[in-house]
Amino acid sequence: MSATITTVDTPQPAASAGRPLQRRLLRPGVAVLSGVLLFASFPPRPLWWLALPAFALLGWTLYGRRLKPAFGLGYLAGLGFLLPLLMWTGEEVGPVPWVALVALESVFIAFACMGIAALSRLPVWPLWGAAVWIVGEAARARAPFGGFPWGKIAFGQADGVFLPLAAVGGTPLLSFAVVLCGFGLYETVRRARAYRRTGELPRGPLAAALLTLLLPVTGALAALPLVDASAEDGTANVAAIQGNVPRLGLDFNSQRRAVLDNHARRTEELAADVKAGKVARPDFVLWPENSSDLDPYRNADARLVIDQAVKAIGVPTVVGAVVTPETGTLRNTLIKWDPVRGPVETYDKRHVQPFGEYIPMRPVVRLFNSDVDRVSRDFGPGDKVGVFDLAGTKVGLVTCFEAAFDGAVRDTVTNGAQLISVPSNNATFGRSEMTYQQLAMSRVRAVEHGRSVVVPVTSGVSAVIMPDGKIVQKTKMFTPDALVAEVPLRSSLTPATRLGSWPEGILVLLAAGGAGWVAAQAVRARGQRREEPQRQEERGAAPEGG
């Protein structure tokens, strides 16, 4: 008698059927998480160190991936990073410009991540991968429409241990060090886990991984002596005026006379405090960008208000004004106003903000957002570096958005600036994180070039920053105030200032070298695959030995 055994298929639990989906979603989810952690590492949060696990997770996400999946994962990481970081761009004009900007900028991050994945099989891949990230940052800083460098990794490191590297190689080297350390963290963990799994310890690769993890920190510690806040050329007593605006948002422009009056009044109050002996007399005064949106060259009333305020304080004053020529574009201008001679010198902002100060492709943009016509007449860029001699102090001028551009800041220092002023107008962006992100840029620039930086802002946060990046005075937002501080003046040049764009260029060449190595490997492998059938045919045709 025989027994028949029948097997019956047992349905798998629903949880087990869902596991493949969970696995498919794991990497995309981690890619988004890496971007969110990167955002959290930026001001106003002092969590700079979150950039390291952010890049470690991004390294895990990209390691060994093919190009198309790597592009998608990089795009998700870009969205996780830039959507919250740039939320302020939609503060008053709605979500369409914000989402459009993020969608465009995330493409640069996606291409960088695709390059990182392509180079991830090379020896010491964190080195090549970090260099590729800098290529992405360099591209974002230049295109389209002159570039948008906001979100450089360096700008999130004003409180971090890596900051001294800004004095060595500027923001490209600072960003590179952070990315390298994050990728090195992942690679070290990966090698350690491989050892636990196999029991084999390849010393060379593990040593290389540890080197990429520790070298950036060691380099930052070695660069500490370059961070110097001493007064090489004496000191200057500087005042920064924050007059405030009548109300938040884009409509502050319709209150132009009120904004001007606020800054004039706060300057006259400071003059009264100086006369009463409550405050030391400043050597010069700095007003913010757009502190007079009434052209003082064409509006006699505005000119009188400014002149009275400057005469009251009795020292040279830099006034931010909108200059409106009869024809052509507007000018976002800083005017050196002498208490005796009146307006004597000007600087026109060189990097005007696309879609804020001028509208590229206006008819097309109007289809998506009617607010485009709030900018009824475009601003045009200036073409001269701004350095004013204010009571014997050479002050470099970097207007608002320009602080994000390496060359715009460096040019002022190489042209003799002993101190840097970053007059800004952030009223359009309300109480968003934008003003804190921009303030962090100025802190990085202070260390990068070894200069005190004074940031007068219409509505805050205004601040006085020492050459070591430390803030010694700052205001609250949307509060009239005046800061008066004695700051060191310096004329020596840091290595970063001397080297200019060379560190960025070297890192771009490093990335290109890695790409060339991968391309050579691919060509060699393709040639070997083509030759293999011929070798097999030759082996089959060879006479047998007997």
Secondary structure as the mmCIF struct_conf table of DSSP 4:
data_model
#
loop_
_struct_conf.conf_type_id
_struct_conf.id
_struct_conf.beg_label_comp_id
_struct_conf.beg_label_asym_id
_struct_conf.beg_label_seq_id
_struct_conf.end_label_comp_id
_struct_conf.end_label_asym_id
_struct_conf.end_label_seq_id
HELX_LH_PP_P HELX_LH_PP_P1 ASP A 9 PRO A 13
HELX_RH_AL_P HELX_RH_AL_P1 ALA A 14 ALA A 40
TURN_TY1_P TURN_TY1_P1 SER A 41 SER A 41
BEND BEND1 PHE A 42 PHE A 42
TURN_TY1_P TURN_TY1_P2 PRO A 43 PRO A 44
BEND BEND2 ARG A 45 ARG A 45
HELX_RH_3T_P HELX_RH_3T_P1 TRP A 48 LEU A 50
HELX_RH_AL_P HELX_RH_AL_P2 ALA A 51 LEU A 62
TURN_TY1_P TURN_TY1_P3 TYR A 63 GLY A 64
HELX_RH_AL_P HELX_RH_AL_P3 LEU A 67 LEU A 85
TURN_TY1_P TURN_TY1_P4 LEU A 86 LEU A 86
HELX_RH_3T_P HELX_RH_3T_P2 MET A 87 GLY A 90
TURN_TY1_P TURN_TY1_P5 GLU A 91 VAL A 93
HELX_RH_AL_P HELX_RH_AL_P4 PRO A 95 ALA A 118
TURN_TY1_P TURN_TY1_P6 LEU A 119 ARG A 121
BEND BEND3 LEU A 122 LEU A 122
TURN_TY1_P TURN_TY1_P7 PRO A 123 VAL A 124
HELX_RH_AL_P HELX_RH_AL_P5 TRP A 125 ARG A 140
TURN_TY1_P TURN_TY1_P8 ALA A 141 GLY A 146
TURN_TY1_P TURN_TY1_P9 TRP A 150 GLY A 151
HELX_RH_3T_P HELX_RH_3T_P3 ILE A 153 GLY A 156
TURN_TY1_P TURN_TY1_P10 ALA A 158 ASP A 159
BEND BEND4 GLY A 160 GLY A 160
TURN_TY1_P TURN_TY1_P11 VAL A 161 PHE A 162
HELX_RH_3T_P HELX_RH_3T_P4 LEU A 163 LEU A 165
HELX_RH_AL_P HELX_RH_AL_P6 ALA A 166 THR A 198
HELX_RH_AL_P HELX_RH_AL_P7 ARG A 203 ALA A 222
TURN_TY1_P TURN_TY1_P12 ALA A 223 ALA A 223
HELX_RH_3T_P HELX_RH_3T_P5 LEU A 224 LEU A 226
TURN_TY1_P TURN_TY1_P13 GLU A 232 ASP A 233
STRN STRN1 THR A 235 GLN A 242
BEND BEND5 PRO A 246 GLY A 249
HELX_RH_3T_P HELX_RH_3T_P6 LEU A 250 GLN A 255
HELX_RH_AL_P HELX_RH_AL_P8 ARG A 256 LYS A 275
TURN_TY1_P TURN_TY1_P14 ALA A 276 GLY A 277
BEND BEND6 LYS A 278 VAL A 279
HELX_LH_PP_P HELX_LH_PP_P2 ALA A 280 PRO A 282
BEND BEND7 ASP A 283 ASP A 283
STRN STRN2 PHE A 284 LEU A 286
HELX_LH_PP_P HELX_LH_PP_P3 TRP A 287 PRO A 288
TURN_TY1_P TURN_TY1_P15 GLU A 289 ASN A 290
BEND BEND8 SER A 291 SER A 291
STRN STRN3 SER A 292 SER A 292
BEND BEND9 LEU A 294 LEU A 294
TURN_TY1_P TURN_TY1_P16 PRO A 296 ARG A 298
HELX_RH_AL_P HELX_RH_AL_P9 ALA A 300 ILE A 313
TURN_TY1_P TURN_TY1_P17 GLY A 314 GLY A 314
BEND BEND10 VAL A 315 VAL A 315
STRN STRN4 THR A 317 VAL A 323
BEND BEND11 GLU A 326 GLY A 328
STRN STRN5 LEU A 330 LEU A 330
STRN STRN6 ARG A 331 ASP A 338
TURN_TY1_P TURN_TY1_P18 PRO A 339 ARG A 341
STRN STRN7 GLY A 342 ASP A 348
BEND BEND12 ARG A 350 HIS A 351
HELX_LH_PP_P HELX_LH_PP_P4 VAL A 352 GLN A 353
STRN STRN8 PRO A 354 PRO A 354
TURN_TY1_P TURN_TY1_P19 PHE A 355 GLU A 357
STRN STRN9 TYR A 358 TYR A 358
TURN_TY1_P TURN_TY1_P20 PRO A 360 MET A 361
HELX_RH_AL_P HELX_RH_AL_P10 ARG A 362 ARG A 366
TURN_TY1_P TURN_TY1_P21 LEU A 367 PHE A 368
HELX_RH_3T_P HELX_RH_3T_P7 SER A 370 ARG A 374
BEND BEND13 VAL A 375 VAL A 375
BEND BEND14 ARG A 377 ARG A 377
STRN STRN10 PHE A 379 PHE A 379
BEND BEND15 LYS A 384 LYS A 384
STRN STRN11 VAL A 387 LEU A 390
TURN_TY1_P TURN_TY1_P22 ALA A 391 GLY A 392
STRN STRN12 THR A 393 LEU A 397
HELX_RH_3T_P HELX_RH_3T_P8 CYS A 400 ALA A 404
HELX_RH_AL_P HELX_RH_AL_P11 ASP A 406 THR A 414
TURN_TY1_P TURN_TY1_P23 ASN A 415 GLY A 416
BEND BEND16 GLN A 418 GLN A 418
STRN STRN13 LEU A 419 SER A 421
STRN STRN14 SER A 424 SER A 424
HELX_RH_3T_P HELX_RH_3T_P9 ALA A 427 PHE A 429
TURN_TY1_P TURN_TY1_P24 GLY A 430 ARG A 431
BEND BEND17 SER A 432 SER A 432
TURN_TY1_P TURN_TY1_P25 GLU A 433 GLU A 433
HELX_RH_AL_P HELX_RH_AL_P12 MET A 434 HIS A 449
TURN_TY1_P TURN_TY1_P26 GLY A 450 GLY A 450
STRN STRN15 SER A 452 VAL A 455
STRN STRN16 VAL A 457 VAL A 457
BEND BEND18 THR A 458 GLY A 460
STRN STRN17 ALA A 463 ILE A 465
TURN_TY1_P TURN_TY1_P27 PRO A 467 ASP A 468
BEND BEND19 GLY A 469 GLY A 469
STRN STRN18 ILE A 471 LYS A 474
HELX_LH_PP_P HELX_LH_PP_P5 THR A 475 LYS A 476
TURN_TY1_P TURN_TY1_P28 MET A 477 PHE A 478
STRN STRN19 ASP A 481 PRO A 488
HELX_RH_AL_P HELX_RH_AL_P13 PRO A 495 LEU A 499
TURN_TY1_P TURN_TY1_P29 GLY A 500 SER A 501
HELX_RH_AL_P HELX_RH_AL_P14 TRP A 502 ALA A 541
BEND BEND20 ALA A 542 ALA A 542
HELX_LH_PP_P HELX_LH_PP_P6 PRO A 543 GLY A 545
#
